[in-house]
Amino acid sequence: QLQLVESGGGLVQPGGSLRLSCVASGFTFDNFDNYAISWFRQAPGKEREWVSCITRSGNNTNYADSVKGRSTISRDNAKNTVYLQMDSLKPEDTGVYYCASQYSSLCLRHRIQMTNWGKGTLVTVSS
């Protein structure tokens, strides 16, 4: 059973930066590079929304308009890890950030398409 663990959240002032990590484990007859990975976030009182995704090889990435130009997703398959670098953070970026896996060659963005989820890491942007 694939397991995902997020880390790197915290309290940051507006304009600051954070780098979130998503570490995968639990592979049996499988490899991390069989999975595309997405990041989602959920603000208090709001629906969980897609933020970004990266394909298996890392050659293709996509971003929600709300974070485009301020965030960079990357992966290190040797470390079974995906990163989300977030810069110029705004108060509206506050929320719990989740990573999710997709056994797919495509970069997917719908919650129902995800197969495994982490438990999330909290990002708070506030002065």
C-alpha positions, 0 to 999 in steps of 0.5 A: 500500500503506497503511503504519502507523508507531507512535511514543510508546512508552517507559519510564514509572513506574506511574501515569504516562501516555503518548500513542501515535501511529499515522501512516498513509501510502501512499494511492493512490486512497484516504483515511485516513477510509475506515479504522477503526483498532485498537490491539493489544498484545503482552506478553512471552510472551503472545498479541497482544490487542486494546486499542481501536478507533475508527471512520472518523469517530471518532464511535465508540470501544471499549476492552478492559476492561483499559484502559477508563477509563484510555485514550482513543483519538482521530483526526485525519483531516487528519493521517492519525493516530490517538492512544492516550492511556494514563493511570494505567499499570500494569506489566501494560500493558507490551508492544509496541503495534501499530496496525492498519487495517480497511477498514470502517465498523465497529470491529473487534477480531479480528486476522484482520480487520485488513488492515495492521499497523505494526511496533509501539512498546514500552511499559515500565511499571516503577519 
